[in-house]
């Protein structure tokens, strides 16, 4: 299986502080659905950040979509992020833009024409049941609606991999189900999905891999 992410003896941390991850050895294959688990403060968000260049490895090896994350310059990181769909717990929507334009953002960055931008955005807004909110602004939506918009934005450009940091952590049951169903649909289309979470859904019918962080070490749970 082709590897989208490959880490060997990975060490991650912040400036002069002690390392958060001391021994990361794992891989994520193309098209896999992966849950990243671990206690609060174990390093899940740190690992997520390292996958898009938000945190640079201190040592070891980390490759994401063929990019060496220890040596990648700003140009390579920008190109890598264009292949990724990122979902954050705090949504990170642009407050000055309406929901339609927020969802459209990756397509605008990629240089798609107006027709494709409109078609893809309309389709994704329909999937997350936010068509009626397209012209509203983020502060006019509930937290669940904002996160659904953020997931639509992550998917609108058909990324190689979706990386989601606690995407349902603050959501009501309905929005959590909509988000998880959309991520499962993305996976069925061949997109690799990585979700950092405290709790794997009890009824989850797809085959998946679990990576667990404990005491600075990452290991796969069979």
C-alpha positions as CSV (number, residue, x, y, z in Angstrom):
1,X,0.0,0.0,0.0
2,X,1.3,3.5,-0.9
3,X,2.1,5.5,2.2
4,X,0.8,9.0,2.6
5,X,2.4,9.5,6.0
6,X,5.6,7.8,7.2
7,X,7.4,8.5,10.5
8,X,10.5,6.9,11.9
9,X,11.9,7.8,15.4
10,X,10.0,11.1,15.2
11,X,10.7,13.6,17.9
12,X,8.4,16.7,18.2
13,X,8.4,19.6,20.7
14,X,8.2,23.4,21.1
15,X,11.3,25.6,21.3
16,X,13.2,24.9,24.5
17,X,10.5,22.9,26.2
18,X,10.8,19.1,26.7
19,X,9.8,17.0,23.7
20,X,6.1,16.1,23.4
21,X,6.6,13.1,21.1
22,X,9.8,11.2,21.8
23,X,9.4,8.1,19.7
24,X,7.0,8.2,16.7
25,X,7.1,5.2,14.4
26,X,4.0,4.7,12.3
27,X,2.7,5.0,8.7
28,X,-0.7,5.8,7.1
29,X,-1.5,4.2,3.8
30,X,-3.4,5.8,1.0
31,X,-7.1,5.5,1.5
32,X,-6.9,4.4,5.2
33,X,-9.3,5.7,7.9
34,X,-7.2,6.4,11.0
35,X,-8.2,7.5,14.5
36,X,-5.5,9.1,16.6
37,X,-6.2,8.6,20.3
38,X,-4.5,9.5,23.6
39,X,-5.1,11.3,26.9
40,X,-5.4,15.1,27.0
41,X,-1.9,16.7,26.7
42,X,-0.5,13.5,25.1
43,X,0.5,15.3,21.9
44,X,-2.3,14.6,19.5
45,X,-2.6,18.2,18.3
46,X,1.2,18.5,18.2
47,X,1.4,15.5,15.8
48,X,-1.5,16.9,13.7
49,X,0.4,20.2,13.4
50,X,3.6,18.4,12.3
51,X,1.7,16.9,9.3
52,X,1.1,20.3,7.7
53,X,4.3,22.0,8.9
54,X,2.9,23.9,11.9
55,X,5.5,22.1,14.1
56,X,8.9,21.1,12.7
57,X,10.4,17.8,13.7
58,X,13.3,18.0,16.1
59,X,14.8,14.8,14.8
60,X,13.9,11.5,13.1
61,X,12.1,11.2,9.8
62,X,8.6,12.4,8.8
63,X,7.3,12.3,5.2
64,X,3.8,13.5,4.2
65,X,2.7,12.9,0.6
66,X,6.4,12.5,-0.4
67,X,7.5,15.8,1.3
68,X,10.4,15.6,3.8
69,X,9.0,17.7,6.7
70,X,12.4,18.2,8.2
71,X,13.7,20.0,5.2
72,X,10.7,21.4,3.3
73,X,10.8,25.1,2.5
74,X,7.8,27.4,2.4
75,X,7.0,26.6,-1.2
76,X,6.8,22.9,-0.7
77,X,4.7,23.3,2.5
78,X,2.3,25.6,0.6
79,X,1.9,23.0,-2.2
80,X,1.4,20.2,0.4
81,X,-1.3,22.1,2.3
82,X,-3.2,22.5,-1.0
83,X,-3.4,18.7,-1.1
84,X,-4.8,18.6,2.4
85,X,-8.1,19.2,4.0
86,X,-7.7,20.6,7.6
87,X,-10.4,20.6,10.2
88,X,-9.8,22.3,13.5
89,X,-11.8,22.1,16.8
90,X,-12.2,25.9,16.8
91,X,-13.4,26.0,13.1
92,X,-11.0,28.8,11.9
93,X,-13.6,30.3,9.6
94,X,-12.9,33.8,8.2
95,X,-15.4,36.1,10.1
96,X,-15.5,38.7,7.3
97,X,-16.6,36.2,4.7
98,X,-20.0,34.5,4.3
99,X,-20.3,30.7,4.6
100,X,-20.3,30.1,0.8
101,X,-17.0,32.0,0.4
102,X,-15.5,30.3,3.4
103,X,-16.2,26.9,1.9
104,X,-15.0,28.1,-1.5
105,X,-11.6,29.2,-0.2
106,X,-9.5,26.2,-1.2
107,X,-10.9,26.4,-4.7
108,X,-10.1,30.1,-4.9
109,X,-6.5,29.5,-3.8
110,X,-6.1,26.7,-6.3
111,X,-7.2,29.0,-9.1
112,X,-10.4,27.3,-10.2
113,X,-12.9,29.2,-12.4
114,X,-16.1,30.7,-11.1
115,X,-18.3,28.0,-12.5
116,X,-16.4,25.1,-10.8
117,X,-16.2,27.1,-7.5
118,X,-20.0,27.6,-7.5
119,X,-20.8,24.0,-8.4
120,X,-18.5,22.4,-5.9
121,X,-19.4,24.8,-3.1
122,X,-23.1,24.3,-3.7
123,X,-22.7,20.5,-3.6
124,X,-20.7,20.5,-0.4
125,X,-23.1,23.0,1.3
126,X,-25.9,20.6,0.4
127,X,-24.0,17.6,1.9
128,X,-23.6,19.4,5.2
129,X,-27.2,20.7,5.1
130,X,-26.2,24.4,5.1
131,X,-27.6,25.5,1.7
132,X,-29.9,27.9,3.5
133,X,-27.0,29.4,5.4
134,X,-24.8,30.1,2.4
135,X,-25.1,33.9,2.6
136,X,-24.8,34.1,6.4
137,X,-21.6,34.9,8.3
138,X,-19.9,32.6,10.8
139,X,-21.1,34.6,13.9
140,X,-24.7,34.0,12.7
141,X,-24.2,30.2,12.9
142,X,-24.2,27.8,15.8
143,X,-21.0,26.0,16.7
144,X,-22.2,22.8,15.1
145,X,-23.1,24.7,11.9
146,X,-19.7,26.4,11.8
147,X,-17.9,23.0,12.1
148,X,-20.0,21.5,9.4
149,X,-19.0,24.5,7.2
150,X,-15.4,23.9,8.1
151,X,-15.6,20.2,7.1
152,X,-17.2,21.2,3.8
153,X,-14.3,23.6,3.2
154,X,-11.8,20.8,3.9
155,X,-13.5,18.6,1.4
156,X,-14.4,21.0,-1.4
157,X,-11.2,20.5,-3.4
158,X,-11.1,16.7,-3.1
159,X,-7.9,16.6,-1.0
160,X,-5.4,13.7,-0.8
161,X,-5.8,13.5,2.9
162,X,-8.1,15.0,5.5
163,X,-6.6,15.8,8.9
164,X,-9.1,16.6,11.6
165,X,-8.3,17.6,15.2
166,X,-11.2,16.7,17.5
167,X,-13.8,17.7,14.8
168,X,-16.8,16.6,16.9
169,X,-15.4,17.5,20.4
170,X,-17.8,20.5,21.0
171,X,-20.7,19.5,18.8
172,X,-24.3,18.4,19.5
173,X,-25.3,14.8,18.5
174,X,-26.9,15.8,15.2
175,X,-23.9,17.9,14.0
176,X,-21.5,15.1,15.1
177,X,-23.3,12.6,13.0
178,X,-23.4,14.9,10.0
179,X,-19.6,15.5,10.3
180,X,-18.7,11.8,10.7
181,X,-21.0,10.7,7.8
182,X,-19.3,13.3,5.6
183,X,-15.8,12.0,6.6
184,X,-16.9,8.5,5.9
185,X,-18.2,9.5,2.5
186,X,-14.9,11.2,1.7
187,X,-13.1,8.0,2.7
188,X,-15.4,6.0,0.4
189,X,-14.1,8.2,-2.5
190,X,-10.5,7.2,-1.8
191,X,-9.5,10.1,0.5
192,X,-7.3,9.3,3.4
193,X,-8.8,10.4,6.7
194,X,-7.0,11.0,10.0
195,X,-9.1,12.1,13.1
196,X,-7.6,13.0,16.4
197,X,-10.2,12.1,19.1
198,X,-10.7,11.2,22.7
199,X,-13.4,8.7,21.9
200,X,-13.9,6.5,18.8
201,X,-17.6,6.2,18.0
202,X,-19.0,3.0,19.6
203,X,-20.7,1.9,16.4
204,X,-18.3,2.5,13.6
205,X,-18.8,0.2,10.7
206,X,-15.8,1.1,8.5
207,X,-12.4,-0.7,8.8
208,X,-10.0,1.6,10.6
209,X,-6.6,1.9,12.1
210,X,-5.9,3.3,15.6
211,X,-2.7,5.1,16.5
212,X,-2.4,5.8,20.2
213,X,-0.1,8.3,21.9
214,X,1.0,7.5,25.5
215,X,4.0,8.9,27.4
216,X,5.5,10.4,24.2
217,X,5.4,7.2,22.2
218,X,3.1,6.5,19.3
219,X,2.0,2.9,18.6
220,X,-0.6,1.2,16.5
221,X,-3.4,-0.7,18.4
222,X,-4.3,-3.9,16.6
